[in-house]
Amino acid sequence: MRVVVIGASGHIGTYLVPRLVDAGHDVVAVSRGKRDPYSPHGAWQRVTGVSADREAEEADGTFGRRIADLEADVVIDLICFKESSARDLAAALAGRVRQLLHCGTIWVHGPSARVPTTEDRPRRPIGEYGRQKAAIETFLLDRAHRDGLPATIIHPGHITGPGWVPVNPAGNINPAVYQALAEGTEVALPNLGMETVQHVHADDVARLFMDAVNNPSAAVGESFHSVATTALTLRGYAEAVAGWFGREARLTYLPWEQWRDTVSEEDARVTYDHIAHSPHCSMEKAERLLGHRPRYTSLEAISEAVDWLVRAGTVNP
């Protein structure tokens, strides 16, 4: 098929585009053209690249038409963050594609209540990002069920892989936390370190998109989580990372109001967003409907990213 990937050079696209090419699809990679994929792959030589500034083109009303004019069988949208963007693209593609796949987020659920959280749980997003993604999901699935728009939504957790800093055991993306655990120096965690994070390797997200493309009869009109099969507590995560460096984690715990004063305002903001959600989502639906099971555990996915940080000199054991 002819497959258009919007936001092709990011975390997921780095793995998804080569998989699509290797499967024999004619791939068009749409991006701003300002960065290379995180990992090189020969498949990119067989991809048609299209440079587009989505925000600017949406402002002048040309983006949806530009994507429609690419005459794709399948469109995979990895960088849609506003309901208005989803509406514009859906209007342009209605009746013209076999499948429209959207990348959402497990943040649509808001804070965990009953775990593991399944896809049918009520949406209670608590931030603008989650609210917009939930609105996009509602719109696309309503169009799928009411008008036959062939939409599928994939909701990733904390995407990780070599090439960028994963969400760390303090719930933010400051690599100094990994450095401290590697050195065996003390690391303070908020509260009792029992809040959770749930990572997923970017290639597992790519694999789930592939499984959805390969099984449209089961995927259209549905949303699916894309996470490792288990979540991690901050404490357990920190202990595992220290162990990778032959250390025993030296952890202290502070109430949130005290802990946030020990880090930068940005680190505190990112940590709060993660611990307020404390996700623990189920992967049962993807396995049942699509035969998909993640290949990486949380710690396996994170260790690959941390190994890259060491090789890059960002973390020095």
C-alpha positions, 0 to 999 in steps of 0.5 A: 500500500501507499502509506503516508507517515506524518511526523516520520522522523520522531521517536516512533517514526524512526522505527515505524518507517523502516518496518513499513518499507521492509514490509513492501509498502510505498512510504511517504515521510512527511516532516518539517525536515529539521532532524534526522531519525534517531537511528540510521537505517538503509530503508530511508533511502527508499522513502519519499520525503515531503517537507511540511510545516503543519502549523503554518499550513493548517493556519492557511487551510492547505495541510489537509488537502496536501496530505489528501493529494498524496493519494495514500491508502493509509495515513499515520498521524504521529503529531496531531495535538489539537482536535481542530487538527484532527477535524481538518485532516479527517475532513480532507481524507474522508472517503479517500483512505483505507485507514487513518491511524492517530497517535494518542497518549495514555494521558487521556485516562488522567490519574489511575483509578482501577489498575490495570487501566483498560481502554474502556475506562472513563476519560478523566484527563487532568492537563491540556495535552491529555484533554486535547488528545481525549477530544481527538479520540472522541471525535475520531471514534465517533466519526468511525462509528457514525460515518465509517471514517476508518480511524484507529487510535494508538495510546503510547506510554512513556516512549523510550529508546536509544537517542534520548533521555527516558523518564527517569526514576524521579519522574522527570527527564534530567539525566543527572538522576541516572548519573547519581545512581551510577555513582552511588550518591544519594537520590531523593524521591518524592513521597514514598517512591511508590508512584508509577511510570509505564514506559514503552520502547518506540519499536514496540509502538511501531510494531503495534501500528504495523499490527493495526495496519495489517488487521484493519477489520479488528483495528478500525473504530478502536483505541489501543494502549501501547505500553510495556506489560507492567508499570514500575514504581519510582523506588523499584526503578531507581533500585534497578538502575543502580544495580546496572552500575553495580551499586545499591541505590541510596534513596531518601524520601521527601513529601512532595512539598519539600521535594519539589524545592530540591529540583528546578521548576521544570523538573518539578513540573514534569515529575508532578505530571507523571506522578499525578497520573501514575499510569498502569495500563493493560495490554490485554486488548491489543493482544486479544484483537491484534495478536500484539504483545510488547517485546520489551519489558519496561526495564529492558526498554529503559536499559537500552536508552541508558546504555546509549546515554553512557555511550554518548557520555551523558552518563559516566559510570 
